[in-house]
Amino acid sequence: MRVLCLAVMLFAVSLVNASAGVEGSYGHGVTLPEVTPVSAIFDAPQNYVGKRVLIEGMIVDVCTSRGCWIFISGDRPYEKIRVKVTDGEIVFPVAAQGHLAQVEGIVQELRRSKQDVINWKRHLAEERGEEFDPSTVTGPEVTYRLRGLGAVIR
Amino acid sequence: MNWSKLNRALHRDIGYLCCGLTLIYAISGVAVNHVDSWNPSYRLTRITSNIGSLTQLPRQEHVPLILERVGEARTLKNVFPSAPEELTLFVEGNTIKVDLVTGETVQDRYVPRRFLYELNFLHLNHPKKLWTWCADIYAVGLAVLALTGLFVLRGRLGLVGRGGVLTAIGAAIPLFFLWLYL
């Protein structure tokens, strides 16, 4: 009985002291040997849409509610690409921001009407608790993102 | 030992073994069910301030000055120039976005929720490796627990009586929601 109590206590203590580390493999991890620069995807997206690629960069933003998307910085200044994962399949922790990562996924093209862009940006602003001005949206948009399948965060 | 005694012993002992994990999955389950309303793993705080324009200063002085002006002494993880006049600093537990021209600063601070962070860490299977097996064995244990539970009592209170009615209600609940939403 004493041994059992000790084991339960040790488990509880280990839970409380568990590391808040975010490094590790997420989803299916990464399998491709070669990294595709984010700039190459943005420069010639039609060459990549529907294809599986591996990108790497800094995690510069994370979905703070579901952990269902991240932004990865590109190889050119100010450039970043969104990686969307299926809700619950991969959950990126908020603390992953600022870490370097390799992410594997399928390049997707998203064509949104002006109204869809407004709805989408309103949703993002609500997620962040920010205000959104619909007049900042001037028309339909085409964006490119990765449907994330796996990642390794360092 | 006859069949009934074996069933009860299995139900009792697997119940004891599954108790801790059931509590973990139950508490974390409720927490992650409501991600639309809150972040179940982190406590998030946003702080806005103005630290003054930094454009007159050399670029190499920006980062230490920003950290000093917002009173941030924790480890700097990385820096990302998010726009020509905007810098994002990633510190342990804090993301600081600064408009270098206006000095407008937004800090998004995050602290892991004590205990819930760890429960969600396990529930969402972040550890993977051996924990995946542990969680699989637990799931099998739950199935055995459910099946042996059906036969703990016999007679009027058992599966042919009250127990049967309750089991049917329990099975009908998911079927009802499948009918409603699918």
Interface residues (C-beta under 8 A of the other chain):
Chain A: V8 F11 L15 V16 A18 A20 G24 S25 M58 V60 T64 S65 R66 S73 P77 Y78 K80 G88 V91 P93 V94 A95 Q97 G98 H99 L100 G129
Chain B: G20 V35 D36 W38 N39 S41 Y42 L44 R46 K77 N78 F80 P81 S82 A83 P84 T88 F90 V91 E92 G93 T95 D108 Y110 P112 R114 F115 Y117 E118 L119 F121 L122 L124 H126 K128
